[in-house]
Amino acid sequence: MITVGGLGRIGVSSGPDKVGQSESSRVERVGMTHRWKFVLVAAVIAPGLMACESSTSGSPTSVSAAPVQLFDPCTQIPDDVLRSAGVDPATEESGIAGVHQSGWEICTWKGSKYTLSVLSTDKTVDEFERKPGNVGFQDVTITGRQGRQFRVQGGSYDLMCDMVFPASQGVIELTLINSPILDNPSPPCGLLSQVGQAVVPVLPK
């Protein structure tokens, strides 16, 4: 069941204790890999759902505010930074399944042990903190930059960790999703702190 938070979450079952050589074991691993991909797709859907509808009272005006120019992680994070973060630049996916989401710039890369998503929006940290299901907020400092770390309630709580950093445009969010096929994955927030050492310095302020 998908739960909407700073990112969407979908419940997954834990991976097998060890990899067998039988056909049924191989099929199970393939199935788990496909579910991991589904987790990733769900994980980047919800930011669009998080956006709050805004309304304007009074008479309409003829002048509208210019759209915010968002940081684009797909084009503005160098490949060497991604490799240092433990993901493969060649696995890049923009938006959701290649579809751009209005009000967001989203990019995701896969590594051998986790996936990393960087999301750029004009939303605020306060909006993330007010979203039901976003829990465990705490201050973090990565390479001297202050942000907020949080988790999202749901079946995949133990696999994922999020950090948001305020920026002049709004917010830059980092999301790490551990692979569920690993027997003993490292704590996701610890991994994300390590990944942030490479990524955060190139994010806009």
N, CA, C and O of each residue as an XYZ file, in Angstrom:
820
protein
N       0.851     -1.185      0.000
C       0.000      0.000      0.000
C       0.883      1.229      0.000
O       1.795      1.324      0.820
N       0.641      2.168     -0.890
C       1.432      3.377     -0.985
C       0.992      4.362      0.081
O      -0.204      4.610      0.239
N       1.933      4.922      0.810
C       1.635      5.993      1.745
C       2.347      7.230      1.273
O       3.522      7.169      0.911
N       1.666      8.345      1.270
C       2.205      9.579      0.731
C       2.870     10.375      1.821
O       2.256     10.675      2.845
N       4.122     10.720      1.605
C       4.834     11.571      2.538
C       5.648     12.559      1.741
O       5.222     12.998      0.672
N       6.844     12.926      2.258
C       7.749     13.726      1.457
C       8.026     12.990      0.171
O       8.191     13.599     -0.886
N       8.076     11.673      0.266
C       8.135     10.783     -0.877
C       7.114      9.692     -0.662
O       6.765      9.396      0.481
N       6.626      9.086     -1.729
C       5.706      7.965     -1.585
C       6.449      6.750     -1.087
O       7.656      6.635     -1.297
N       5.757      5.851     -0.439
C       6.372      4.637      0.052
C       5.467      3.465     -0.261
O       4.243      3.596     -0.221
N       6.042      2.343     -0.566
C       5.258      1.143     -0.807
C       5.877     -0.002     -0.038
O       7.097     -0.170     -0.045
N       5.050     -0.791      0.623
C       5.561     -1.893      1.437
C       6.193     -2.964      0.586
O       5.690     -3.285     -0.491
N       7.300     -3.523      1.062
C       7.962     -4.626      0.372
C       8.315     -5.678      1.401
O       8.499     -5.375      2.580
N       8.408     -6.900      0.953
C       8.832     -7.971      1.852
C      10.340     -8.013      1.897
O      11.006     -7.545      0.974
N      10.886     -8.570      2.962
C      12.340     -8.647      3.094
C      12.900     -9.677      2.133
O      12.204    -10.599      1.708
N      14.180     -9.506      1.797
C      14.823    -10.400      0.839
C      15.112    -11.749      1.443
O      15.018    -11.902      2.661
N      15.470    -12.762      0.614
C      15.795    -14.086      1.118
C      17.053    -14.064      1.956
O      17.910    -13.198      1.779
N      17.168    -15.024      2.878
C      18.343    -15.055      3.744
C      19.609    -15.284      2.942
O      20.652    -14.721      3.277
N      19.552    -16.092      1.894
C      20.709    -16.301      1.048
C      20.227    -16.720     -0.322
O      19.089    -17.154     -0.498
N      21.115    -16.581     -1.285
C      20.754    -16.872     -2.668
C      20.976    -18.343     -2.944
O      22.094    -18.842     -2.819
N      19.914    -19.040     -3.321
C      20.037    -20.448     -3.683
C      20.354    -20.603     -5.152
O      20.379    -19.629     -5.904
N      20.592    -21.822     -5.550
C      20.928    -22.081     -6.932
C      19.738    -22.635     -7.715
O      19.830    -22.830     -8.927
N      18.640    -22.885     -7.040
C      17.483    -23.458     -7.719
C      16.791    -22.414     -8.562
O      16.987    -21.213     -8.372
N      15.983    -22.875     -9.491
C      15.236    -21.965    -10.360
C      14.262    -21.133     -9.552
O      14.082    -19.946     -9.827
N      13.628    -21.742     -8.551
C      12.668    -20.987     -7.753
C      13.346    -19.843     -7.015
O      12.757    -18.773     -6.860
N      14.588    -20.054     -6.553
C      15.313    -18.994     -5.864
C      15.638    -17.859     -6.818
O      15.528    -16.684     -6.468
N      16.048    -18.232     -8.051
C      16.356    -17.190     -9.028
C      15.110    -16.399     -9.377
O      15.171    -15.178     -9.521
N      13.997    -17.069     -9.513
C      12.745    -16.379     -9.822
C      12.375    -15.429     -8.695
O      11.899    -14.321     -8.941
N      12.595    -15.867     -7.445
C      12.280    -15.016     -6.305
C      13.115    -13.752     -6.325
O      12.604    -12.664     -6.057
N      14.409    -13.885     -6.642
C      15.277    -12.702     -6.701
C      14.850    -11.766     -7.815
O      14.851    -10.548     -7.636
N      14.486    -12.318     -8.959
C      14.026    -11.473    -10.060
C      12.771    -10.717     -9.645
O      12.626     -9.525     -9.916
N      11.858    -11.442     -8.974
C      10.636    -10.789     -8.523
C      10.920     -9.678     -7.538
O      10.305     -8.613     -7.602
N      11.854     -9.919     -6.621
C      12.202     -8.897     -5.655
C      12.822     -7.688     -6.323
O      12.559     -6.554     -5.923
N      13.650     -7.920     -7.345
C      14.255     -6.810     -8.075
C      13.197     -5.954     -8.727
O      13.279     -4.726     -8.691
N      12.191     -6.596     -9.330
C      11.113     -5.836     -9.948
C      10.333     -5.050     -8.903
O       9.918     -3.923     -9.171
N      10.124     -5.622     -7.711
C       9.414     -4.894     -6.669
C      10.234     -3.690     -6.210
O       9.678     -2.640     -5.892
N      11.570     -3.848     -6.177
C      12.427     -2.718     -5.822
C      12.234     -1.572     -6.814
O      12.152     -0.410     -6.417
N      12.159     -1.904     -8.115
C      11.927     -0.872     -9.111
C      10.588     -0.184     -8.874
O      10.464      1.028     -9.045
N       9.588     -0.971     -8.478
C       8.284     -0.396     -8.204
C       8.349      0.526     -6.992
O       7.703      1.574     -6.964
N       9.137      0.128     -5.982
C       9.342      0.983     -4.818
C       9.899      2.328     -5.261
O       9.437      3.378     -4.813
N      10.877      2.293     -6.131
C      11.521      3.511     -6.580
C      10.542      4.410     -7.308
O      10.515      5.617     -7.066
N       9.729      3.839     -8.205
C       8.748      4.639     -8.924
C       7.782      5.289     -7.939
O       7.483      6.478     -8.046
N       7.291      4.495     -6.972
C       6.371      5.042     -5.973
C       7.044      6.136     -5.168
O       6.406      7.115     -4.782
N       8.339      5.969     -4.914
C       9.050      6.911     -4.059
C       9.162      8.287     -4.674
O       9.285      9.273     -3.948
N       9.124      8.385     -5.982
C       9.254      9.706     -6.586
C       7.925     10.266     -7.058
O       7.884     11.374     -7.593
N       6.841      9.532     -6.875
C       5.536     10.041     -7.277
C       5.000     11.059     -6.286
O       4.479     12.099     -6.686
N       5.123     10.770     -5.004
C       4.420     11.542     -3.997
C       4.825     13.002     -3.881
O       3.990     13.802     -3.459
N       6.059     13.417     -4.226
C       6.317     14.854     -4.127
C       5.322     15.677     -4.917
O       4.937     16.760     -4.475
N       4.892     15.194     -6.080
C       3.878     15.909     -6.836
C       2.568     15.973     -6.090
O       1.845     16.966     -6.173
N       2.257     14.905     -5.353
C       1.028     14.874     -4.576
C       1.103     15.766     -3.359
O       0.085     16.214     -2.833
N       2.328     16.019     -2.916
C       2.513     16.830     -1.724
C       2.207     18.296     -1.983
O       1.863     19.027     -1.055
N       2.327     18.729     -3.213
C       2.170     20.143     -3.525
C       0.820     20.646     -3.054
O      -0.210     20.022     -3.309
N       0.830     21.760     -2.375
C      -0.415     22.338     -1.878
C      -1.000     23.256     -2.931
O      -0.299     24.082     -3.516
N      -2.290     23.101     -3.162
C      -2.966     23.993     -4.086
C      -3.041     25.375     -3.461
O      -3.386     25.521     -2.289
N      -2.716     26.384     -4.253
C      -2.805     27.753     -3.760
C      -3.941     28.473     -4.442
O      -4.232     28.224     -5.612
N      -4.572     29.349     -3.730
C      -5.667     30.115     -4.293
C      -5.442     31.577     -4.005
O      -4.747     31.932     -3.052
N      -6.021     32.417     -4.817
C      -5.878     33.857     -4.675
C      -7.234     34.463     -4.435
O      -8.153     34.265     -5.229
N      -7.377     35.206     -3.345
C      -8.645     35.852     -3.054
C      -8.697     37.215     -3.717
O      -7.668     37.781     -4.085
N      -9.926     37.742     -3.867
C     -10.078     39.050     -4.465
C     -10.147     38.978     -5.970
O     -10.324     37.903     -6.543
N     -10.007     40.114     -6.606
C     -10.125     40.198     -8.053
C      -8.877     39.677     -8.728
O      -7.772     39.869     -8.221
N      -9.037     39.018     -9.868
C      -7.860     38.526    -10.580
C      -7.043     39.672    -11.130
O      -7.572     40.736    -11.454
N      -5.748     39.443    -11.232
C      -4.865     40.465    -11.792
C      -4.319     39.989    -13.117
O      -4.349     38.798    -13.428
N      -3.823     40.923    -13.886
C      -3.322     40.600    -15.222
C      -1.867     40.196    -15.206
O      -1.329     39.757    -16.222
N      -1.212     40.344    -14.037
C       0.201     40.030    -13.932
C       0.380     38.794    -13.053
O      -0.105     38.771    -11.921
N       1.063     37.778    -13.549
C       1.322     36.576    -12.770
C       2.803     36.488    -12.454
O       3.643     36.989    -13.202
N       3.111     35.848    -11.341
C       4.504     35.722    -10.927
C       5.260     34.817    -11.898
O       4.719     33.834    -12.405
N       6.516     35.169    -12.142
C       7.342     34.352    -13.024
C       7.650     33.032    -12.343
O       7.880     33.005    -11.134
N       7.661     31.937    -13.090
C       7.966     30.642    -12.482
C       9.390     30.602    -11.944
O      10.298     31.215    -12.506
N       9.569     29.872    -10.851
C      10.885     29.738    -10.248
C      11.753     28.848    -11.136
O      11.301     27.807    -11.613
N      12.994     29.261    -11.354
C      13.928     28.450    -12.113
C      14.533     27.420    -11.167
O      15.333     27.755    -10.293
N      14.143     26.176    -11.353
C      14.574     25.125    -10.436
C      15.909     24.523    -10.854
O      16.218     24.406    -12.040
N      16.675     24.152     -9.866
C      17.897     23.378    -10.081
C      17.512     22.036    -10.702
O      16.578     21.380    -10.241
N      18.232     21.629    -11.748
C      17.959     20.365    -12.426
C      19.055     19.360    -12.075
O      20.161     19.447    -12.609
N      18.767     18.413    -11.189
C      19.815     17.473    -10.769
C      20.338     16.592    -11.893
O      21.491     16.164    -11.849
N      19.513     16.311    -12.902
C      19.964     15.452    -13.998
C      21.071     16.102    -14.814
O      21.965     15.416    -15.310
N      21.016     17.406    -14.953
C      22.001     18.095    -15.786
C      23.057     18.844    -14.989
O      24.088     19.233    -15.538
N      22.810     19.053    -13.693
C      23.698     19.923    -12.934
C      24.491     19.216    -11.831
O      25.242     19.857    -11.096
N      24.325     17.907    -11.719
C      25.187     17.144    -10.809
C      26.188     16.368    -11.664
O      25.776     15.515    -12.450
N      27.482     16.635    -11.537
C      28.492     15.987    -12.383
C      28.565     14.478    -12.163
O      28.262     13.974    -11.081
N      28.972     13.775    -13.209
C      29.080     12.312    -13.132
C      30.062     11.858    -12.065
O      29.826     10.854    -11.393
N      31.170     12.591    -11.903
C      32.151     12.159    -10.914
C      31.594     12.263     -9.499
O      31.971     11.486     -8.622
N      30.696     13.223     -9.273
C      30.044     13.344     -7.975
C      29.122     12.150     -7.740
O      29.076     11.600     -6.640
N      28.393     11.757     -8.772
C      27.496     10.612     -8.651
C      28.279      9.334     -8.366
O      27.865      8.523     -7.537
N      29.394      9.154     -9.040
C      30.216      7.961     -8.785
C      30.736      7.968     -7.358
O      30.775      6.926     -6.703
N      31.136      9.142     -6.872
C      31.596      9.237     -5.492
C      30.473      8.921     -4.515
O      30.718      8.455     -3.402
N      29.231      9.179     -4.942
C      28.065      8.903     -4.104
C      27.638      7.440     -4.171
O      26.721      7.031     -3.458
N      28.292      6.648     -5.022
C      28.011      5.225     -5.081
C      26.916      4.811     -6.040
O      26.373      3.711     -5.934
N      26.583      5.698     -6.988
C      25.575      5.340     -7.990
C      26.165      5.496     -9.392
O      27.184      6.159     -9.585
N      25.505      4.872    -10.355
C      25.993      4.841    -11.735
C      25.297      5.923    -12.556
O      24.077      5.872    -12.711
N      26.034      6.901    -13.087
C      25.416      7.960    -13.892
C      24.622      7.426    -15.084
O      23.667      8.063    -15.528
N      25.013      6.257    -15.605
C      24.335      5.689    -16.781
C      22.922      5.217    -16.472
O      22.143      4.980    -17.395
N      22.570      5.072    -15.195
C      21.233      4.605    -14.821
C      20.247      5.754    -14.632
O      19.129      5.542    -14.162
N      20.645      6.941    -14.987
C      19.836      8.145    -14.755
C      18.410      8.017    -15.287
O      18.183      7.570    -16.412
N      17.461      8.420    -14.453
C      16.064      8.526    -14.871
C      15.532      9.880    -14.441
O      15.590     10.239    -13.265
N      15.016     10.622    -15.398
C      14.484     11.952    -15.126
C      12.986     11.890    -14.892
O      12.279     11.140    -15.565
N      12.500     12.674    -13.945
C      11.071     12.710    -13.660
C      10.598     11.385    -13.102
O      11.325     10.709    -12.374
N       9.380     11.018    -13.446
C       8.816      9.731    -13.043
C       8.631      8.904    -14.305
O       7.792      9.219    -15.148
N       9.423      7.842    -14.428
C       9.410      7.014    -15.638
C       9.604      7.882    -16.875
O       8.990      7.648    -17.916
N      10.463      8.882    -16.746
C      10.763      9.758    -17.867
C       9.773     10.872    -18.088
O       9.926     11.651    -19.029
N       8.755     10.972    -17.243
C       7.718     11.999    -17.401
C       7.969     13.135    -16.414
O       8.040     12.915    -15.205
N       8.102     14.345    -16.938
C       8.354     15.509    -16.080
C       7.152     15.801    -15.198
O       6.005     15.676    -15.628
N       7.430     16.196    -13.944
C       6.377     16.540    -12.999
C       6.381     18.043    -12.765
O       7.398     18.611    -12.368
N       5.247     18.684    -13.009
C       5.154     20.136    -12.878
C       5.513     20.582    -11.467
O       5.020     20.026    -10.486
N       6.369     21.580    -11.374
C       6.776     22.113    -10.087
C       7.925     21.364     -9.447
O       8.332     21.685     -8.331
N       8.457     20.361    -10.149
C       9.550     19.544     -9.613
C      10.573     19.258    -10.701
O      10.230     19.168    -11.880
N      11.824     19.118    -10.299
C      12.871     18.522    -11.125
C      13.363     17.309    -10.338
O      13.858     17.457     -9.220
N      13.234     16.122    -10.906
C      13.519     14.875    -10.194
C      14.518     14.054    -11.007
O      14.376     13.910    -12.221
N      15.511     13.526    -10.332
C      16.444     12.641    -11.018
C      16.837     11.508    -10.067
O      17.048     11.722     -8.873
N      16.931     10.296    -10.627
C      17.217      9.100     -9.835
C      18.320      8.293    -10.502
O      18.368      8.167    -11.726
N      19.210      7.747     -9.669
C      20.281      6.884    -10.150
C      20.343      5.647     -9.273
O      19.976      5.695     -8.099
N      20.807      4.539     -9.836
C      20.911      3.289     -9.098
C      22.371      2.944     -8.838
O      23.256      3.227     -9.646
N      22.589      2.327     -7.690
C      23.878      1.746     -7.358
C      23.695      0.274     -7.051
O      22.590     -0.251     -7.184
N      24.745     -0.393     -6.647
C      24.652     -1.826     -6.361
C      23.902     -2.113     -5.064
O      23.375     -3.210     -4.883
N      23.851     -1.126     -4.154
C      23.236     -1.357     -2.855
C      22.052     -0.444     -2.558
O      21.268     -0.727     -1.652
N      21.914      0.621     -3.292
C      20.828      1.567     -3.040
C      20.579      2.422     -4.280
O      21.376      2.443     -5.218
N      19.457      3.120     -4.253
C      19.190      4.135     -5.264
C      19.209      5.499     -4.586
O      18.952      5.622     -3.389
N      19.516      6.508     -5.372
C      19.550      7.873     -4.873
C      18.674      8.739     -5.760
O      18.804      8.723     -6.984
N      17.787      9.491     -5.139
C      16.984     10.472     -5.860
C      17.307     11.859     -5.326
O      17.453     12.052     -4.119
N      17.419     12.820     -6.233
C      17.562     14.225     -5.866
C      16.370     14.956     -6.452
O      16.102     14.871     -7.651
N      15.657     15.674     -5.598
C      14.424     16.344     -5.997
C      14.540     17.826     -5.711
O      15.004     18.232     -4.646
N      14.116     18.623     -6.666
C      14.243     20.069     -6.577
C      12.850     20.680     -6.721
O      12.116     20.334     -7.647
N      12.483     21.581     -5.817
C      11.143     22.145     -5.828
C      11.140     23.535     -5.206
O      12.106     23.936     -4.556
N      10.045     24.267     -5.411
C       9.888     25.566     -4.761
C       9.096     25.452     -3.466
O       8.757     26.471     -2.864
N       8.792     24.221     -3.020
C       8.125     24.026     -1.738
C       9.069     24.401     -0.597
O      10.243     24.690     -0.828
N       8.564     24.394      0.610
C       9.355     24.780      1.764
C       9.575     23.597      2.697
O       8.848     22.605      2.642
N      10.586     23.713      3.553
C      10.831     22.683      4.558
C       9.617     22.540      5.463
O       9.271     21.433      5.876
N       8.975     23.653      5.769
C       7.798     23.622      6.637
C       6.687     22.756      6.048
O       5.977     22.075      6.789
N       6.529     22.776      4.733
C       5.509     21.940      4.100
C       5.815     20.457      4.293
O       4.910     19.655      4.522
N       7.085     20.101      4.202
C       7.474     18.715      4.453
C       7.175     18.333      5.896
O       6.694     17.231      6.160
N       7.456     19.233      6.826
C       7.266     18.925      8.234
C       5.791     18.817      8.609
O       5.441     18.111      9.555
N       4.934     19.504      7.882
C       3.498     19.455      8.170
C       2.813     18.266      7.519
O       1.667     17.958      7.848
N       3.492     17.595      6.606
C       2.859     16.497      5.877
C       2.639     15.300      6.800
O       3.602     14.789      7.370
N       1.385     14.836      6.964
C       1.143     13.645      7.795
C       1.930     12.440      7.281
O       1.997     12.192      6.077
N       2.517     11.706      8.203
C       3.301     10.530      7.835
C       4.782     10.782      7.775
O       5.571      9.839      7.838
N       5.186     12.045      7.652
C       6.600     12.392      7.735
C       6.962     12.506      9.211
O       6.388     13.324      9.929
N       7.905     11.697      9.665
C       8.166     11.595     11.102
C       9.664     11.642     11.385
O      10.499     11.534     10.487
N       9.967     11.808     12.666
C      11.354     11.709     13.115
C      12.253     12.811     12.616
O      13.439     12.577     12.382
N      11.726     14.007     12.446
C      12.558     15.109     11.953
C      13.660     15.434     12.951
O      13.434     15.503     14.159
N      14.851     15.630     12.416
C      15.971     16.059     13.238
C      16.941     16.858     12.391
O      17.027     16.679     11.176
N      17.672     17.746     13.056
C      18.649     18.572     12.349
C      19.830     17.721     11.896
O      20.262     16.805     12.596
N      20.338     18.038     10.721
C      21.563     17.414     10.228
C      22.456     18.507      9.649
O      21.976     19.542      9.187
N      23.736     18.263      9.684
C      24.699     19.158      9.047
C      25.605     18.306      8.171
O      26.314     17.426      8.659
N      25.572     18.579      6.879
C      26.375     17.832      5.910
C      27.315     18.812      5.215
O      26.863     19.768      4.584
N      28.592     18.581      5.328
C      29.635     19.463      4.780
C      29.358     20.926      5.121
O      29.514     21.812      4.282
N      28.946     21.161      6.358
C      28.717     22.516      6.832
C      27.356     23.097      6.490
O      27.060     24.232      6.865
N      26.526     22.344      5.786
C      25.205     22.853      5.396
C      24.122     22.216      6.258
O      24.072     20.996      6.408
N      23.263     23.050      6.818
C      22.216     22.562      7.701
C      20.978     22.144      6.928
O      20.573     22.801      5.969
N      20.384     21.040      7.361
C      19.158     20.544      6.755
C      18.346     19.800      7.783
O      18.624     19.858      8.980
N      17.332     19.094      7.298
C      16.464     18.316      8.172
C      16.359     16.897      7.627
O      16.086     16.689      6.445
N      16.576     15.944      8.491
C      16.441     14.528      8.146
C      15.105     14.034      8.662
O      14.666     14.426      9.743
N      14.446     13.157      7.875
C      13.196     12.581      8.350
C      12.963     11.223      7.716
O      13.663     10.822      6.786
N      11.970     10.525      8.236
C      11.547      9.233      7.698
C      10.069      9.335      7.344
O       9.381     10.274      7.743
N       9.595      8.347      6.585
C       8.181      8.295      6.222
C       7.599      6.996      6.741
O       8.138      5.919      6.488
N       6.503      7.100      7.463
C       5.851      5.924      8.004
C       5.352      5.025      6.880
O       4.917      5.509      5.835
N       5.418      3.716      7.099
C       4.936      2.778      6.101
C       5.768      1.520      6.082
O       6.710      1.361      6.860
N       5.403      0.622      5.174
C       6.048     -0.677      5.113
C       7.512     -0.630      4.751
O       8.244     -1.577      5.039
N       7.965      0.452      4.124
C       9.361      0.547      3.702
C      10.167      1.497      4.583
O      11.225      1.984      4.184
N       9.661      1.749      5.771
C      10.321      2.681      6.688
C      11.795      2.361      6.868
O      12.633      3.263      6.869
N      12.117      1.071      7.022
C      13.494      0.674      7.317
C      14.419      0.752      6.111
O      15.636      0.655      6.264
N      13.864      0.926      4.915
C      14.684      0.954      3.706
C      15.080      2.360      3.271
O      16.025      2.522      2.498
N      14.377      3.371      3.753
C      14.493      4.699      3.158
C      14.829      5.772      4.169
O      14.520      5.656      5.355
N      15.467      6.820      3.675
C      15.761      7.991      4.490
C      15.744      9.217      3.583
O      16.128      9.151      2.415
N      15.292     10.332      4.143
C      15.190     11.584      3.390
C      15.895     12.709      4.128
O      15.940     12.736      5.358
N      16.444     13.638      3.352
C      16.970     14.880      3.892
C      16.506     16.016      2.999
O      16.479     15.887      1.775
N      16.139     17.132      3.622
C      15.767     18.321      2.866
C      16.660     19.474      3.285
O      16.972     19.651      4.462
N      17.068     20.263      2.280
C      17.937     21.403      2.513
C      17.281     22.647      1.922
O      16.980     22.673      0.729
N      17.057     23.674      2.731
C      16.489     24.901      2.182
C      17.434     25.538      1.183
O      18.655     25.494      1.338
N      16.848     26.128      0.157
C      17.618     26.808     -0.883
C      16.839     28.048     -1.310
O      15.662     28.191     -0.981
N      17.492     28.932     -2.034
C      16.823     30.162     -2.453
C      15.597     29.874     -3.309
O      14.640     30.647     -3.292
N      15.612     28.781     -4.053
C      14.472     28.413     -4.893
C      13.366     27.731     -4.098
O      12.221     27.698     -4.547
N      13.689     27.179     -2.910
C      12.733     26.427     -2.118
C      13.425     25.341     -1.319
O      13.905     25.591     -0.213
N      13.482     24.128     -1.876
C      14.056     22.978     -1.177
C      14.759     22.061     -2.167
O      14.308     21.899     -3.301
N      15.861     21.463     -1.738
C      16.476     20.340     -2.429
C      16.361     19.142     -1.498
O      16.742     19.221     -0.330
N      15.837     18.037     -2.009
C      15.632     16.838     -1.207
C      16.506     15.706     -1.720
O      16.639     15.506     -2.927
N      17.097     14.973     -0.793
C      17.840     13.749     -1.103
C      17.078     12.573     -0.515
O      16.652     12.618      0.639
N      16.909     11.528     -1.302
C      16.248     10.318     -0.816
C      17.093      9.113     -1.171
O      17.485      8.941     -2.325
N      17.374      8.281     -0.188
C      18.115      7.040     -0.408
C      17.200      5.862     -0.100
O      16.509      5.844      0.919
N      17.206      4.875     -1.001
C      16.386      3.672     -0.849
C      17.305      2.462     -0.901
O      17.899      2.172     -1.939
N      17.422      1.762      0.206
C      18.218      0.550      0.233
C      17.586     -0.539     -0.632
O      16.363     -0.625     -0.741
N      18.427     -1.364     -1.242
C      17.915     -2.508     -1.988
C      17.343     -3.537     -1.017
O      18.025     -3.923     -0.068
N      16.105     -3.992     -1.230
C      15.513     -4.985     -0.331
C      16.073     -6.385     -0.542
O      15.757     -7.284      0.237
N      16.888     -6.600     -1.562
C      17.422     -7.940     -1.799
C      18.728     -8.178     -1.034
O      19.283     -9.276     -1.073
N      19.218     -7.137     -0.334
C      20.421     -7.305      0.483
C      20.049     -7.963      1.804
O      19.016     -7.654      2.398
N      20.909     -8.880      2.255
C      20.639     -9.572      3.506
C      20.751     -8.655      4.719
O      19.897     -8.680      5.605
N      21.801     -7.852      4.753
C      22.049     -6.991      5.914
C      22.414     -5.584      5.446
O      23.575     -5.183      5.535
N      21.430     -4.833      4.948
C      21.739     -3.487      4.456
C      22.128     -2.553      5.593
O      21.685     -2.717      6.730
N      22.957     -1.579      5.272
C      23.343     -0.575      6.260
C      22.157      0.348      6.537
O      21.290      0.504      5.678
N      22.104      0.958      7.713
C      21.028      1.901      8.015
C      20.965      3.000      6.956
O      21.988      3.612      6.650
N      19.785      3.262      6.391
C      19.703      4.192      5.264
C      20.110      5.616      5.599
O      20.693      6.299      4.758
N      19.817      6.079      6.806
C      20.176      7.451      7.129
C      21.690      7.614      7.283
O      22.245      8.661      6.952
N      22.346      6.573      7.784
C      23.798      6.614      7.839
C      24.411      6.649      6.450
O      25.359      7.390      6.193
N      23.852      5.832      5.551
C      24.322      5.846      4.164
C      24.074      7.191      3.507
O      24.932      7.706      2.790
N      22.893      7.763      3.752
C      22.570      9.039      3.122
C      23.500     10.143      3.616
O      23.853     11.045      2.855
N      23.893     10.077      4.872
C      24.865     11.052      5.378
C      26.192     10.931      4.636
O      26.829     11.939      4.327
N      26.613      9.691      4.349
C      27.841      9.481      3.593
C      27.691      9.971      2.159
O      28.575     10.646      1.629
N      26.576      9.631      1.540
C      26.302     10.066      0.167
C      26.273     11.594      0.097
O      26.765     12.193     -0.859
N      25.694     12.206      1.116
C      25.598     13.661      1.137
C      26.936     14.365      1.120
O      27.045     15.495      0.646
N      27.959     13.697      1.640
C      29.297     14.303      1.616
C      29.746     14.598      0.197
O      30.476     15.560     -0.040
N      29.312     13.772     -0.750
C      29.672     13.998     -2.155
C      28.704     14.930     -2.854
O      29.110     15.749     -3.679
N      27.400     14.808     -2.523
C      26.372     15.503     -3.311
C      26.064     16.904     -2.818
O      25.900     17.823     -3.620
N      25.983     17.075     -1.509
C      25.530     18.355     -0.969
C      26.386     19.547     -1.413
O      25.825     20.615     -1.658
N      27.712     19.422     -1.528
C      28.499     20.588     -1.947
C      28.141     21.141     -3.327
O      28.433     22.306     -3.598
N      27.522     20.353     -4.207
C      27.201     20.856     -5.535
C      25.743     21.335     -5.625
O      25.305     21.767     -6.692
N      25.000     21.265     -4.535
C      23.612     21.719     -4.547
C      23.547     23.234     -4.391
O      24.389     23.816     -3.707
N      22.562     23.885     -5.014
C      22.438     25.338     -4.892
C      22.012     25.739     -3.478
O      21.361     24.971     -2.770
N      22.384     26.938     -3.090
C      22.031     27.451     -1.772
C      20.950     28.514     -1.880
O      20.522     29.064     -0.865
